[in-house]
Amino acid sequence: MQRMGNVIGLQPSAIAEYKRLHADVWPGVLAKIADCNIRNYSIYLKEPENLLFAYFEYHGTDFAADSAKMAADPTTQEWWSVCMPLQKPLDTRREGEWWAGMEEVFHID
């Protein structure tokens, strides 16, 4: 299992809509997340900076392949088309990233 952390900005005007969407995530999106070996997925919001922090655990063996499978899913693509305009990617993210990956610097069970 690999723990993953990502961060992205959220448009200030989109906070209520983002919360509404994530209070009732589409069943097909949830199924695809599970199908791609992602478990224990949480998203946190830090205001007033309007930063979203995502944490999840990857239980597969090929994250790139599972990420590509998720990206190819039509329901996930539709979900992203609704959510992405609400988000504000960080200028410092790596090339090819939407959510910026983070380095784990501490963990204890």
N, C-alpha and C positions, 0 to 999 in steps of 0.2 A: 504494500500500500504506500502511496506517495501523497503527502499533504501538499495542497496547492493554495496559494494566496494571490489575489489579484485586486487591483484598485482602478477606479475610473471616476471621473467627475459626473455630476448630475446637474442638468440645467435647473436653476432655482425655480423656475416656473413649472417644472415638471414633477416636483416632489409628490404632490397628491396623486397624480396619475400613475406614477411609478409604483407607489405604495398600493394603489387600487389594483393594478395589474398583477402585482406579486401576491396579493391576498387571495387571488383566484387564478393561479397559473393553469394554462390549458393542459388538459390530461395528456395530449399527445406529446407536449414538450416534456412533461415529467417522465413519461415512458421512455422517450429518447435519451434523456439524461441517464436513467437507470441502464438502458440498453448499451450505453457507451461507458459503462463501468465506473460511473461517478456516484458516490455515496456521501452522506453527511454534508449536504450542500447548504450553506447559509449565505445570505447577503445582509450586510449591516450598512446603515446610513449614519454618517457623521455630519451633523449640522453645527454651525452655520457654514462650514467649509464645503458642504454638499459633495462629500466623497462617499462612494460606495466601496465597501470592502467585501470581497467574496472569498469564502473558504470552502474547500471541498476535498474529499479524499478520492484518489484515483486508484481503483483496484484492478486495472487491466495490465497488459504487458506491452502495449503499443499506443501511447497517448496520441501520437501524430495520426495514426490510422483511425482511432476512435474520434478524434476531433474532426477529421475529414468526413467521417460517417455522419456525425452530428450536423456538420455544415451542409451536407448534401440533402438532408431531410427537409421536404417541403413545408411541413408544419413548423419546424424550427426556424426556417427561413422567414416564414410569415411572422412568427413571434419576434424575431430579431428586427424585422422591418417596422414593427410597432415600438419596440423598446429602444433601438439604437438612436433615433432622433432625440430621445429624451436625455441621452448620455452625452458626456463631454470628455473625450479621451484626453489623457495627459500628454502634454507636449514632449515629455521625456520618455515616453514608451518606446520600446524597441520596434524596429521596422517589422511590419506584418502583424503587430499586436493591435487589438482594440482595447481590451482591458490590459493594463500594464502588469506584467508578472512581478512577483515580489520574492525576495530571498528570505528563507526561513532562518532566523538567527537564534531561536531558542524553542525548545519543546521539552515537555515532561509529561509522562502518563501518570 
